[in-house]
Structure formats: C-alpha cells, structure tokens
Amino acid sequence: MPRSPIPLLSADPDSPFPATERALVEPDGLLATGGDLSPARLLNAYRHGIFPWYSEGQPILWWSPDPRNVFATDGVHLSSKFRRQMRHCDWTLRADTAFAEVIAACADTPRPGQDGTWITDDMFAAYREMHRLGHAHSIEVFAGDRLVGGIYGLAIGRMFFGESMFSSESGGSKIALAGLAKLLCGWGWPWIDAQVENAHTRSLGSRLMPRASFVSEVGRLANEPAPAGSWSERVGAMAASELF
C-alpha cells in the first residue's frame, strides 16, 4: 500500500503535531491525519495554528493554511445600508446560553458550493465537551425568544478561533460576528481566526495573514491570561442596536 504523503498522528493525544511549515501547498494547509478530537489534542492544535476539518466518512484531517484568514476585532465591515437598518432592530445578543443550538444550526445551514456539513456527530460532541470545559463559546442573536443567528468557536488566552456562524433570518450572522468583535476588542483581544477566506468573510472585512505571522501571534496571545468570569455574565443581554 502506498505511504500517505501526510503524517499520521500518534494515538497519544499529548503528542506533538508536525511543524506547520510542513503542510501541503495543495490542498492548501493539509498537515496531518488521524488522532482524535480529545480536549488535549484540540487545545494543542489550536495553540499551534492548526484545526480539524473533514467530512463524514473521512479520517480526521488537520489543517494550517497559508495565508490564514482573520478578522481584526476593530475591523469588521458592515455596509452603511445594513447599519441603518439595524439601528432600529430589537434583537438582543447573549453568550453561552444556547451553545448546542448554535452549533446544530451551523451544521444544518446550507452553504453555497458545499455538499453536506463538516460538523460531524463527533465534531458536535467534541465542541460541546470543549464548551462544558469552558474553552468553546457562542454568541447568540435572539428576536424575542427565537434564535435567529449565532457564531461559535474556541477562546484560548486572548485569541478567539472562529468555527462557524449561521443566520435563520437575514443579518443574523453579521450581527453575531459584529457583536463578538466588539466584545473582544473591548477586552483587548486583537484577532478572530476565520481559517479559510471566502467571498462572504471577505465582504465583512477579513484579511489574509501569512501563516508564520499568524502562528507567531497565536503563540503570543494564547499564552496570555484570559479575563475571569463567565461569558454569559459578562455579556448579559446586549441590544443589537448598540452595535451601530
């Protein structure tokens, strides 16, 4: 049987990943395969600028693309028309009150050019466990008691790694992203990792950062102390109109 061109991870969740500069150019950023989605493995991966991304039926695939797509927390762009519309919006934002619902909605939301979802049952379980342990968080957008948008990801130190966002009503994901960025900027967190660029993130102000710079930034920020207190208590119920 031909040897795999990418390294197979050890069964030990504490074993190191290959250096990110060893990632393939095509497909961009594919670094390793195998392993598991244990909290120790996931934290190790994200601390080194690596994330899992695979579909049902595939082995676990680990990625570190070059360049990396990021949002500056003070640089999310929303059009003037959208801002005018949202100034009279009665939606509210909360944090960590509906994490499972947000990730389930992200899994169920159709994406242009994407057949099915990469949020497999194992991924769903892994990130719910990360949430239980206090590493994964969600920002939720509510119209009354109805969830209309959200975003979730991992927070390590003062670095936020965005995983996915959704809208069930127009503008829901934009409000979630803008709310997250405003909160993080106020806390002194400079970046939101958006992983791979697409037309939607580009329209919202994402930028490309060389992988080496991104990994250096993550190494610095992930080792800084995170603010104390639960996200739900710190965020409370933020009026969406306050963002504009």
Salt bridges, closest charged atoms under 4 A:
ASP36 OD1 - ARG41 NE 3.05
ASP96 OD1 - HIS131 ND1 3.98
ASP96 OD2 - HIS137 ND1 2.69
GLU129 OE2 - ARG132 NH2 2.77
GLU169 OE2 - ARG146 NH1 2.25
ASP193 OD1 - ARG68 NE 2.90
GLU197 OE2 - ARG202 NH1 3.50
GLU217 OE1 - ARG220 NH2 3.07
GLU224 OE1 - ARG158 NE 3.81
GLU224 OE2 - ARG220 NH1 3.43
